[in-house]
Amino acid sequence: VGTGSSPTNTKPFVFLLTDGAQNFQTCCGFSGSNSATVMASGTSSPCQALKSRGITVAVLYIPYEPIQNPTTIYNNEDNVANANIANIPGSLTSCASPNFFFQATSTRQIAAALAAMFNQALVTAHLTN
């Protein structure tokens, strides 16, 4: 990981666009317990591993929509997923590098947030004399 001080010493960025929900099911079946969770945060998270290496992590959170009329099928999966929604923004905020957390819902807001993410990256990554 470089410092961004020259074209051959580049500083990397990771752009994550997500609803922040994790569910480790596989196609065409369900087995085991309900594993719907939010993205891991704290020192063991993939985001922290990236940031510890000097990589800037930019996050665009597109909020997870609550499941309407949830059922209790598959170990109450719908209700567990809905209950996780309140935990997602905090998890993603801690994932992002300082000043690199953005949130949007509409297509217009998403486009504006992406532009803001790239502009923020340019501000922090540009070379100065």
C-alpha angles and dihedrals in degrees: 000000000000132000098237091245095128142005089265094046100055125179111223128225130196118206114202119190110185150139086229096234123125125198118167098202120133129220123285103010149036127228136164126011129332106275101181107142142147124260111288115260134189131050095325096053123113087236092057091049090055094045091047088059091053097259116142112230116205117191129197109191115203101188119246109243115232115249107252116225094006120207130208094235118131098024093317092301096164095053093044090052091049091049090054094059094083090056097050102080093053092047092050093044090056089047093057125080114245111293092008102099116105133171131199140161111180125061089249092052091046091053091048092047092050090051090049091050092052092044091050089050091051091050092054097037103047122112120243131193 
